[in-house]
Amino acid sequence: MPLPTLLNRAAKKAAEAIDQGAFDFMMPYSESRRTLNTAEVAKCLERSKDFVEAMIAEGKLENFVPEDRARQTHRITRRSVLLLLAEQARFAPEHFLERVLRLIDACTPEQLQAIIIRATQRRARL
C-alpha cells in the first residue's frame, strides 16, 4: 500500500478517535474552551513553548492571531491539540477498554461495588 494512502488512513482513524472523545482525558481543558494560548498547549503536551510554535509553523496546530491587538498572541484550537495527541499516540484507545474489562473480571464483589458507584457518579457528571 502506498505511503500517502497509509497516512490518509491513519489521519482518518485519528480524527475518528477524536470525534469519539477517546483522547479527551489528556486535555485538562473542557470542551467549552475552544481555543487555548501557547502556554496552555505547551503544558498540555508537556513540551516547551518553542515546540508549540514549531508545530504552528509546520501547520500542525490550527491557530488564530487577532491582528487588532498590540501584542500578537496565538489562540490554538482544542481539536488540533487533540489531533496532534492522537497522531503521536502509540496505542489504540479501544485496547485500553479491553484491558479495563479484563481487570474487572479479576475484581472481588466489594471492588466491583466500588467501581459501580464511582462509574455511576462519573456518568451523572457527564
Secondary structure, DSSP 4 states (H G I P E B T S, - for coil): --HHHHHHHHHHHHHHHHHTTTTGGG--S-TT--EE-HHHHHHHHTS-HHHHHHHHHTT-S-EE--TTSSS---EEEHHHHHHHHHHH-SS-HHHHHHHHHHHHHT--HHHHHHHHHHHHHHHHH-
